[in-house]
Amino acid sequence: MRFAKHTVLRADFEQTRNISGISAPLVSKGRLIMSQAHGVWWQQETPFIMRLLLTQQKMVQTIDGQDPEEINAKSNPQIFQFNALLSALLKADIAVLKQDFEITFEATPLKEEGRGNWYLQLKPITSPLDKIFLKINLKGKNYINTIHIYDKQGDISVINFSNQTTKPEILNRDERNYFQ
């Protein structure tokens, strides 16, 4: 639940998608930067390069050298709603998430083994989210460590975050350029 508390967070990710009817999971890896001022920059590096920029105004996706595809609330409101959801998930922004989800929160007391760990379960209560997702679970300690996404088709996506850092607290020049 700590992403929302930092001005900048950088992390590596590994996403595993278990899709019904496909025997082997699909695995992608990359890096992300979450900036409270600028949005979320998500760069998948394997199995192919894909960049995703999420801001309050737009979502821009670029796949391996192709022209960028920009989506905004006017051009595709339903897809843009998922932009807001993904941003809220990555930031663990409870104020935004509680608009669309029933939220269950559990934390390990600081005096017990595993102290400081927390678990957040989100069950969608609004359409179209309740038609797509069964539930979304977030787990973490100082930062979000894992997101499990369960959809109504039986598919499961797991995103594991590692090497999280909030330093430096401002974006460098190259990082600022990602958000242009």
Helices and strands as residue ranges (DSSP letters): G 3-5, E 8-18, E 26-35, E 39-46, E 50-54, E 58-63, E 69-72, H 77-91, H 94-97, E 101-107, E 118-124, H 129-132, E 133-140, E 144-151, E 156-165, H 173-178
